[in-house]
Amino acid sequence: MSNWSDVTDEAFNRMVNNFRKTEDFDESFDIFTETLEGKMEEDGIDVYWGWAGDLSTNDVSEIIKVSVDRMSSYVDEGFMGAFNTYLNDKVFEVEETHGAENVEKWQEIINS
């Protein structure tokens, strides 16, 4: 199984590098998603609802924590504000899967 901390670092780096080249939010967020979901597929995890819906609560928590930590060291506030919104949208979409309590916890981490 994957080390989701390392995978998230890779996804974050690829996303930021793409944004620096293209300044395209959507394309950059797609790269973040594709990196996580590509690793899921390599690990034999079926992707139906996306990384936030198909991974375990612990794995999603790790991805959120690492992403927020990486955001704090990135200086482009406009991009990071958009990424913050992307993360909030992802966790909101999976409330039924992971429960309202986890979603609230993740949103507190994201918005801290």
C-alpha atoms as an extended CHARMM CRD file, in Angstrom:
* protein
*
       112  EXT
         1         1  MET       CA              0.0000000000        0.0000000000        0.0000000000  PROA      1               0.0000000000
         2         2  SER       CA              1.0550000000        3.5440000000       -0.6420000000  PROA      2               0.0000000000
         3         3  ASN       CA              2.4700000000        6.0110000000        1.8010000000  PROA      3               0.0000000000
         4         4  TRP       CA             -0.1470000000        8.7290000000        1.2850000000  PROA      4               0.0000000000
         5         5  SER       CA              2.0900000000       11.3720000000        2.7970000000  PROA      5               0.0000000000
         6         6  ASP       CA              4.6750000000       10.7950000000        0.0630000000  PROA      6               0.0000000000
         7         7  VAL       CA              2.0290000000       10.5040000000       -2.6390000000  PROA      7               0.0000000000
         8         8  THR       CA              0.4530000000       13.7860000000       -1.5050000000  PROA      8               0.0000000000
         9         9  ASP       CA              3.8650000000       15.4900000000       -1.6090000000  PROA      9               0.0000000000
        10        10  GLU       CA              4.3140000000       14.2610000000       -5.1690000000  PROA      10              0.0000000000
        11        11  ALA       CA              0.7970000000       15.3540000000       -6.1500000000  PROA      11              0.0000000000
        12        12  PHE       CA              1.2920000000       18.7770000000       -4.5730000000  PROA      12              0.0000000000
        13        13  ASN       CA              4.6420000000       19.2970000000       -6.3300000000  PROA      13              0.0000000000
        14        14  ARG       CA              3.2390000000       18.2800000000       -9.7020000000  PROA      14              0.0000000000
        15        15  MET       CA              0.2280000000       20.5590000000       -9.2010000000  PROA      15              0.0000000000
        16        16  VAL       CA              2.3410000000       23.5960000000       -8.2480000000  PROA      16              0.0000000000
        17        17  ASN       CA              4.8330000000       23.0050000000      -11.0680000000  PROA      17              0.0000000000
        18        18  ASN       CA              1.9810000000       22.8490000000      -13.5640000000  PROA      18              0.0000000000
        19        19  PHE       CA              0.4330000000       26.0280000000      -12.2030000000  PROA      19              0.0000000000
        20        20  ARG       CA              3.7440000000       27.8800000000      -12.4840000000  PROA      20              0.0000000000
        21        21  LYS       CA              3.9060000000       26.9060000000      -16.1640000000  PROA      21              0.0000000000
        22        22  THR       CA              0.2720000000       27.3570000000      -17.1470000000  PROA      22              0.0000000000
        23        23  GLU       CA             -1.4680000000       29.4710000000      -14.4630000000  PROA      23              0.0000000000
        24        24  ASP       CA             -4.4500000000       27.1690000000      -15.0290000000  PROA      24              0.0000000000
        25        25  PHE       CA             -6.2060000000       26.3250000000      -11.7570000000  PROA      25              0.0000000000
        26        26  ASP       CA             -8.4300000000       23.5490000000      -13.0870000000  PROA      26              0.0000000000
        27        27  GLU       CA             -5.6530000000       21.7660000000      -14.9570000000  PROA      27              0.0000000000
        28        28  SER       CA             -3.3970000000       21.9670000000      -11.9020000000  PROA      28              0.0000000000
        29        29  PHE       CA             -6.0650000000       20.5760000000       -9.5730000000  PROA      29              0.0000000000
        30        30  ASP       CA             -6.7460000000       17.8050000000      -12.1000000000  PROA      30              0.0000000000
        31        31  ILE       CA             -3.0660000000       16.8610000000      -11.9190000000  PROA      31              0.0000000000
        32        32  PHE       CA             -3.2820000000       16.6810000000       -8.1120000000  PROA      32              0.0000000000
        33        33  THR       CA             -6.3470000000       14.4380000000       -8.3890000000  PROA      33              0.0000000000
        34        34  GLU       CA             -4.8620000000       12.2790000000      -11.1530000000  PROA      34              0.0000000000
        35        35  THR       CA             -1.6800000000       11.7020000000       -9.1570000000  PROA      35              0.0000000000
        36        36  LEU       CA             -3.6100000000       10.4830000000       -6.1070000000  PROA      36              0.0000000000
        37        37  GLU       CA             -6.0670000000        8.4020000000       -8.0970000000  PROA      37              0.0000000000
        38        38  GLY       CA             -3.3220000000        6.9470000000      -10.2920000000  PROA      38              0.0000000000
        39        39  LYS       CA             -1.5960000000        5.6570000000       -7.1690000000  PROA      39              0.0000000000
        40        40  MET       CA             -4.8980000000        4.2620000000       -5.9320000000  PROA      40              0.0000000000
        41        41  GLU       CA             -5.2760000000        2.2910000000       -9.1600000000  PROA      41              0.0000000000
        42        42  GLU       CA             -1.6700000000        1.0420000000       -8.8810000000  PROA      42              0.0000000000
        43        43  ASP       CA             -2.5590000000       -0.2030000000       -5.3870000000  PROA      43              0.0000000000
        44        44  GLY       CA             -5.6530000000       -1.9910000000       -6.7200000000  PROA      44              0.0000000000
        45        45  ILE       CA             -8.1390000000        0.4900000000       -5.2310000000  PROA      45              0.0000000000
        46        46  ASP       CA            -11.1150000000        1.0490000000       -7.5080000000  PROA      46              0.0000000000
        47        47  VAL       CA            -11.8680000000        4.7060000000       -8.1550000000  PROA      47              0.0000000000
        48        48  TYR       CA            -15.6120000000        5.3410000000       -8.1290000000  PROA      48              0.0000000000
        49        49  TRP       CA            -16.0870000000        8.5070000000       -6.0560000000  PROA      49              0.0000000000
        50        50  GLY       CA            -12.5530000000        9.9080000000       -6.2740000000  PROA      50              0.0000000000
        51        51  TRP       CA             -9.7440000000        9.9420000000       -3.7500000000  PROA      51              0.0000000000
        52        52  ALA       CA            -11.7690000000       11.5910000000       -0.9960000000  PROA      52              0.0000000000
        53        53  GLY       CA            -14.6160000000        9.1080000000       -1.3340000000  PROA      53              0.0000000000
        54        54  ASP       CA            -12.7830000000        5.8630000000       -2.0400000000  PROA      54              0.0000000000
        55        55  LEU       CA             -9.8830000000        6.0330000000        0.3960000000  PROA      55              0.0000000000
        56        56  SER       CA            -10.1920000000        5.2590000000        4.0900000000  PROA      56              0.0000000000
        57        57  THR       CA            -10.9360000000        8.0240000000        6.5690000000  PROA      57              0.0000000000
        58        58  ASN       CA             -7.3590000000        7.7710000000        7.8740000000  PROA      58              0.0000000000
        59        59  ASP       CA             -5.8760000000        8.0780000000        4.3850000000  PROA      59              0.0000000000
        60        60  VAL       CA             -8.0480000000       11.1090000000        3.5540000000  PROA      60              0.0000000000
        61        61  SER       CA             -7.0010000000       12.6750000000        6.8730000000  PROA      61              0.0000000000
        62        62  GLU       CA             -3.3390000000       12.1790000000        5.9610000000  PROA      62              0.0000000000
        63        63  ILE       CA             -3.8350000000       13.7400000000        2.5180000000  PROA      63              0.0000000000
        64        64  ILE       CA             -5.6120000000       16.7420000000        4.0520000000  PROA      64              0.0000000000
        65        65  LYS       CA             -2.9380000000       17.2460000000        6.7290000000  PROA      65              0.0000000000
        66        66  VAL       CA             -0.0360000000       17.0160000000        4.2790000000  PROA      66              0.0000000000
        67        67  SER       CA             -1.7870000000       19.3010000000        1.7720000000  PROA      67              0.0000000000
        68        68  VAL       CA             -2.4610000000       21.9600000000        4.4030000000  PROA      68              0.0000000000
        69        69  ASP       CA              1.1160000000       21.7300000000        5.6430000000  PROA      69              0.0000000000
        70        70  ARG       CA              2.4270000000       22.1720000000        2.1090000000  PROA      70              0.0000000000
        71        71  MET       CA              0.0030000000       25.0780000000        1.4680000000  PROA      71              0.0000000000
        72        72  SER       CA              1.4340000000       26.9460000000        4.4470000000  PROA      72              0.0000000000
        73        73  SER       CA              4.8530000000       27.1060000000        2.7830000000  PROA      73              0.0000000000
        74        74  TYR       CA              3.6010000000       28.1990000000       -0.6390000000  PROA      74              0.0000000000
        75        75  VAL       CA              3.5760000000       31.9230000000       -1.2900000000  PROA      75              0.0000000000
        76        76  ASP       CA              0.9970000000       32.4100000000       -4.0640000000  PROA      76              0.0000000000
        77        77  GLU       CA             -2.0480000000       33.2830000000       -1.9650000000  PROA      77              0.0000000000
        78        78  GLY       CA             -4.4180000000       33.3220000000       -4.9430000000  PROA      78              0.0000000000
        79        79  PHE       CA             -3.5300000000       29.7920000000       -5.9390000000  PROA      79              0.0000000000
        80        80  MET       CA             -3.5840000000       28.5310000000       -2.3800000000  PROA      80              0.0000000000
        81        81  GLY       CA             -6.9740000000       30.1300000000       -1.7820000000  PROA      81              0.0000000000
        82        82  ALA       CA             -8.2990000000       28.2620000000       -4.8120000000  PROA      82              0.0000000000
        83        83  PHE       CA             -6.6660000000       25.0300000000       -3.6110000000  PROA      83              0.0000000000
        84        84  ASN       CA             -8.2680000000       25.5520000000       -0.2090000000  PROA      84              0.0000000000
        85        85  THR       CA            -11.6420000000       25.7490000000       -1.9490000000  PROA      85              0.0000000000
        86        86  TYR       CA            -10.8330000000       22.6130000000       -3.9760000000  PROA      86              0.0000000000
        87        87  LEU       CA            -10.0720000000       20.6710000000       -0.7680000000  PROA      87              0.0000000000
        88        88  ASN       CA            -13.2160000000       21.9460000000        0.9750000000  PROA      88              0.0000000000
        89        89  ASP       CA            -15.3050000000       20.9170000000       -2.0390000000  PROA      89              0.0000000000
        90        90  LYS       CA            -13.7400000000       17.4470000000       -2.0710000000  PROA      90              0.0000000000
        91        91  VAL       CA            -14.4460000000       16.7460000000        1.5900000000  PROA      91              0.0000000000
        92        92  PHE       CA            -17.9530000000       18.1990000000        1.4170000000  PROA      92              0.0000000000
        93        93  GLU       CA            -18.7600000000       15.7830000000       -1.4270000000  PROA      93              0.0000000000
        94        94  VAL       CA            -17.9820000000       12.7420000000        0.7480000000  PROA      94              0.0000000000
        95        95  GLU       CA            -19.9530000000       13.5460000000        3.8860000000  PROA      95              0.0000000000
        96        96  GLU       CA            -22.1960000000       10.5280000000        3.3120000000  PROA      96              0.0000000000
        97        97  THR       CA            -19.1660000000        8.2190000000        3.0200000000  PROA      97              0.0000000000
        98        98  HSD       CA            -17.0520000000        9.4990000000        5.9030000000  PROA      98              0.0000000000
        99        99  GLY       CA            -19.6540000000       11.1750000000        8.1230000000  PROA      99              0.0000000000
       100       100  ALA       CA            -20.3360000000       14.7640000000        9.0910000000  PROA      100             0.0000000000
       101       101  GLU       CA            -17.9810000000       14.6040000000       12.0790000000  PROA      101             0.0000000000
       102       102  ASN       CA            -14.9650000000       13.7820000000        9.8810000000  PROA      102             0.0000000000
       103       103  VAL       CA            -15.9330000000       16.3670000000        7.2830000000  PROA      103             0.0000000000
       104       104  GLU       CA            -16.1620000000       19.0460000000        9.9990000000  PROA      104             0.0000000000
       105       105  LYS       CA            -12.7640000000       17.9890000000       11.3640000000  PROA      105             0.0000000000
       106       106  TRP       CA            -11.2060000000       18.1540000000        7.8930000000  PROA      106             0.0000000000
       107       107  GLN       CA            -12.7530000000       21.5390000000        7.1640000000  PROA      107             0.0000000000
       108       108  GLU       CA            -11.3170000000       22.8770000000       10.4200000000  PROA      108             0.0000000000
       109       109  ILE       CA             -7.8550000000       21.6500000000        9.3730000000  PROA      109             0.0000000000
       110       110  ILE       CA             -8.2100000000       23.0930000000        5.8700000000  PROA      110             0.0000000000
       111       111  ASN       CA             -9.4680000000       26.4650000000        7.0640000000  PROA      111             0.0000000000
       112       112  SER       CA             -7.0230000000       26.8860000000        9.9550000000  PROA      112             0.0000000000
